[in-house]
Amino acid sequence: MGAGTYKRGGYVAEINVTPFVDVMLVLLVIFMVTAPMMSEGLEVDLPKTRHVEVLPTESENMVMTVKRDGTIYLDEYQVLREELQEKLRLLVKEKNKTLFLQADREVPYGVVVDAMASIKEAGIEKMGVVAQRGEADPPAKGKEPRKK
């Protein structure tokens, strides 16, 4: 009798793992495709500007977020102000990553300047600022737009 044939009245005692492996590979591909989409970042109302470059998607960067209530996040992890400089040094400076700063438009200017001072004190020389592309700047209060 050849392999894989049935004995009279008996069953083959081998397990066929090929369908299991096929299902696992399909699941692996699904998770590999959807995992980058799951880390979109934090919800922040960004200021608008006319010229915005696309944020790089490599893992060689980190985004520091200042939310409306003044809480600070590195990527999606909250960091206390007292720990910010040390965390920046460990996670950005020593790993030679690029830092991008995004702050809600309602955050007081002093809080953003304080965050930028922590970045400078951590030894980070290069930093990008994240903004949202806007159509045009609204006219300042009390001034009328120029007519052409």
N, C-alpha and C positions, 0 to 999 in steps of 0.2 A: 504494500500500500504506500502511496506517495504522501508527502507532507500536506496537511490541510484537508485530507479526506476523512470522512467519518468512518469510524469502526461500526460494525453492525450493532445498533442499539446504544451507541455512546456518543459523546460530544467531544469537540476539540477543546482541550484544556488551555489553549493559548489565548491571551487577550490581544485584540487588535487595537493598538494605540494610535494608529494613523488618524482617525477622526478626531481624537482628543488633541493631538498635536496641531491639526488644522484649525480647530476652534481656538486654541491658545494663541497661535500666530495671528489670527484675525483680531483677537482681543488686544494683543500687543500693539498691532498697527493702529487700532482705534485709539488706544491710550496715548501713543506717541504723537498722533495728530492732534488730539484734543487737549493735551496737557499744557502746551504753550498758551492756548486760548483761555485757560482757567485763571492765569495770573495776570489780570488786566490792570491791577493797581487799585488805588484808593479813589473814591469819589471826591473831586475837588473842583470848585468853580474857578477855572483858570482865567487870568486876564487875557484880553484879546490884543493881537498885534497884526500888522499887515504881513510881515515876513516871518515865517516859521519853517524850520527845517524838521524833517522827520527824525524822531528819536531812534537811535540805533537799537537793534534788537539782540545784539550779542550779549553774552553773559559777562562781558568785561565792563559793565556799567552798573551803577546803583542809583536809585532815585530816592531823594530825601523829600518828604512831603510835610508841609506845614498846613494843618487843617484849620478851619475857621475858628475852632475853640482854642487854638494855640498848641495842640498836641503835635508831636513830631514823630514821624515814621521813617525808618530806613527800609526801603521796599515796602513790605506790608507789615513790618514788625514795629510796634510802638517803642520809643526810646525816651527815657526821662532826660530832662535838660542837663542834669548833673552827670549823666553817663554819655552824653552826646559826643563830646570831644574824644573820649577814649574809644567809643564804638567806631567813630569815623576813622580814627587812626588804625584800628585793627582791621576793619572790614573794607576800607577804601584805600588808604595810603599804603599799608603793608602788602595788600594784594594787587596793587597797581591798577586799580579800577578807575573809571571816569565817573564823577559824581554829577548828577543833574538835580537841580533844586526846583521844586514846584510848590507854589503857595496859593492858597485860596485868595481870591481878589479882596475878600473882606478882612483878611489878616492885617493887623496894624503894622505899619512900616517898621517900627522899632523891633517887633518880634522877628521879622525877616532879617533885619540887619544883625540882630543878636545871633541868629542861626548862621549867617554868613561869617560872623566873627569866629564862631566855633569851628567852622570849616577851615578858615585861615589858620587858627591856632593848632589845628590837627595836622597842619603841614601840607594841606591839599592846595596845589597851585592852580590847577585847571578845573573849572566848574562850568557846567552849562545851566541855562535857565529855561524851564519849560513854560510855554505859553500856547494859547489856542489861536488858530488863524481866525481873524475877524475880517469883515467886509471893508469897513472904513472906520476911522476914529470918529466918535460922535463929537459935535462941536462943543467947545467949553461953555460953561454957564455964562450967560451975559454977553456972549459974542455970537454974531451971526456968521454963517458960513460965507466965504467969499464967492462972489458971482463972477463968472467968466465972461 
